[in-house]
Amino acid sequence: MKILVTGGAGFIGSAVVRRAIADGHEVVNLDALTYAACLANVACVADGAAYAFEQADIRDRAALDRVFAVHAPDAVMHLAAESHVDRSIDGPGDFIETNITGTYNMLEAARSYWVGQGRPASFRFHHISTDEVYGSLPADPSVKFTETTPYDPRSPYSASKAASDHLVRAWHETYGLPVVLTNCSNNYGPYHFPEKLIPVIILNALAGKPLPIYGDGSNVRDWLYVEDHAEALLLVVEKGTVGRSYNIGGENERTNLDLVRTLCGILDRLRPRAAGSYGDLITFVTDRPGHDARYAIDPTRIRTELGWRPSVTVEEGLERTVRWYLDNEAWWRPLQARHGVGERLGVKA
Ligand SMILES: NC(=O)c1ccc[n+]([C@@H]2O[C@H](COP(=O)([O-])OP(=O)(O)OC[C@H]3O[C@@H](n4cnc5c(N)ncnc54)[C@H](O)[C@@H]3O)[C@@H](O)[C@H]2O)c1
């Protein structure tokens, strides 16, 4: 299958590109190369005949039409987005334009191409979204997000993703575009951009800097190793039922404080400090405005219909991740100089 992957120079998109090529697919990576992009993430596949790169912005409809016409993909996996909640609090405009208008452009470009091809039933538009569209859960561990949980987004980021999900469903119902959707929990793993929680903690620890925990650290997230997510996404684009959405989660709920303590324990083993534990660097800072208390995914549908399960526990995945950052300073060091990285963002509200 030839897959047009948008956002393939980002964290999850690049894992999808690497995995798709390893699985024998052809990939066209469409990315605007914003501050969050890094082409080094796909360097290991970039020289192969199965890979093509197009620098294009999903806000530019004409550019999208050209990419569809030149490459004639069998499927689209749409991951390009503004993805950092803290940045969405400081500057929601980019999130509205890329995540909503950009997705609208992708849908219209895909629809025009699909109609021109004679509406092949095998075509897929796979929209990759987040569990944050469902809002915040109570502490009760029996309550989780299912595919029928009502949408209740609470940040500019999650609201923009929710809007894009609605557009994708509407293009299926109204125009018959063969879509599938996925809503995933928090990812972590190699190539995670150094403004997100897990890399911030690892890199601050290595630098002997404070390890910032928002609020009291009691917020719960359901952590998923990025390579497990990429595997699930490829399964959905190949075998998912048209018009259906699938929740993807790691069944690995942790409070932020527990997560950071686990990372400190791994670092204490792998790269001991001269004195004390990395845990001594934990520092509680002002909470994020509107910080959702808990996210947890019920992955029953993708497990029973498509047979997918995460392959690693959060302990295994975190250890792999820490080792990757220890071994790949040449990747992360230059990214720390990019705009806003390392600054506390999202406290203006
Ligand atoms: N990171 C997570 O934990 C998580 C969880 C669930 C869902 N998601 C979703 O997965 C997708 C990928 O997330 P990520 O963490 O890899 O994001 P990321 O920020 O690491 O990467 C986003 C990529 O999209 C590109 N991009 C941004 N705006 C663009 C535009 N206007 N035109 C073309 N390309 C553009 C960037 O250059 C970058 O390469 C997003 O849609 C996000 O909402 C992320």
The ligand as a MOL file (V3000), in Angstrom:
LIG
                    3D

  0  0  0     0  0            999 V3000
M  V30 BEGIN CTAB
M  V30 COUNTS 44 48 0 0 0
M  V30 BEGIN ATOM
M  V30 1 N 1.8430 12.7710 21.6130 0
M  V30 2 C 0.8110 12.1130 22.1190 0
M  V30 3 O 0.9010 11.5950 23.2460 0
M  V30 4 C -0.4710 11.9590 21.3260 0
M  V30 5 C -1.4710 11.1620 21.8520 0
M  V30 6 C -2.6350 10.9610 21.0840 0
M  V30 7 C -2.7540 11.5470 19.8470 0
M  V30 8 N -1.7700 12.3510 19.3570 0 CHG=1
M  V30 9 C -1.9570 12.9300 18.0110 0
M  V30 10 O -0.9760 12.3240 17.1770 0
M  V30 11 C -0.5410 13.2460 16.1850 0
M  V30 12 C 0.9580 13.3600 16.2080 0
M  V30 13 O 1.3570 13.8020 17.5050 0
M  V30 14 P 2.9160 13.9990 17.8470 0
M  V30 15 O 3.0500 13.9420 19.3060 0
M  V30 16 O 3.7240 13.1120 16.9950 0 CHG=-1
M  V30 17 O 3.1080 15.5170 17.3640 0
M  V30 18 P 4.4440 16.3070 17.0430 0
M  V30 19 O 4.1880 17.7000 17.5210 0
M  V30 20 O 5.6470 15.5740 17.5330 0
M  V30 21 O 4.5320 16.2880 15.4430 0
M  V30 22 C 3.6310 16.9880 14.6350 0
M  V30 23 C 4.2110 17.0460 13.2320 0
M  V30 24 O 3.2290 17.7150 12.4010 0
M  V30 25 C 3.9080 18.6850 11.6190 0
M  V30 26 N 2.9850 19.8010 11.3560 0
M  V30 27 C 2.5000 20.6820 12.2740 0
M  V30 28 N 1.7290 21.5990 11.6580 0
M  V30 29 C 1.7240 21.2860 10.3330 0
M  V30 30 C 1.1060 21.8510 9.1940 0
M  V30 31 N 0.3640 22.9630 9.2930 0
M  V30 32 N 1.2960 21.2510 7.9970 0
M  V30 33 C 2.0630 20.1330 7.8830 0
M  V30 34 N 2.7040 19.5730 8.9320 0
M  V30 35 C 2.5290 20.1470 10.1450 0
M  V30 36 C 5.0990 19.1200 12.4280 0
M  V30 37 O 6.1200 19.6930 11.6220 0
M  V30 38 C 5.5070 17.8290 13.1190 0
M  V30 39 O 6.4540 17.1150 12.3350 0
M  V30 40 C -1.2720 14.5490 16.4590 0
M  V30 41 O -2.3820 14.6260 15.5920 0
M  V30 42 C -1.7170 14.4270 17.9070 0
M  V30 43 O -2.8970 15.1580 18.1390 0
M  V30 44 C -0.6350 12.5710 20.0790 0
M  V30 END ATOM
M  V30 BEGIN BOND
M  V30 1 1 1 2
M  V30 2 2 2 3
M  V30 3 1 2 4
M  V30 4 1 4 5
M  V30 5 2 4 44
M  V30 6 2 5 6
M  V30 7 1 6 7
M  V30 8 2 7 8
M  V30 9 1 8 9
M  V30 10 1 8 44
M  V30 11 1 9 10
M  V30 12 1 9 42
M  V30 13 1 10 11
M  V30 14 1 11 12
M  V30 15 1 11 40
M  V30 16 1 12 13
M  V30 17 1 13 14
M  V30 18 2 14 15
M  V30 19 1 14 16
M  V30 20 1 14 17
M  V30 21 1 17 18
M  V30 22 2 18 19
M  V30 23 1 18 20
M  V30 24 1 18 21
M  V30 25 1 21 22
M  V30 26 1 22 23
M  V30 27 1 23 24
M  V30 28 1 23 38
M  V30 29 1 24 25
M  V30 30 1 25 26
M  V30 31 1 25 36
M  V30 32 1 26 27
M  V30 33 1 26 35
M  V30 34 2 27 28
M  V30 35 1 28 29
M  V30 36 1 29 30
M  V30 37 2 29 35
M  V30 38 1 30 31
M  V30 39 2 30 32
M  V30 40 1 32 33
M  V30 41 2 33 34
M  V30 42 1 34 35
M  V30 43 1 36 37
M  V30 44 1 36 38
M  V30 45 1 38 39
M  V30 46 1 40 41
M  V30 47 1 40 42
M  V30 48 1 42 43
M  V30 END BOND
M  V30 END CTAB
M  END
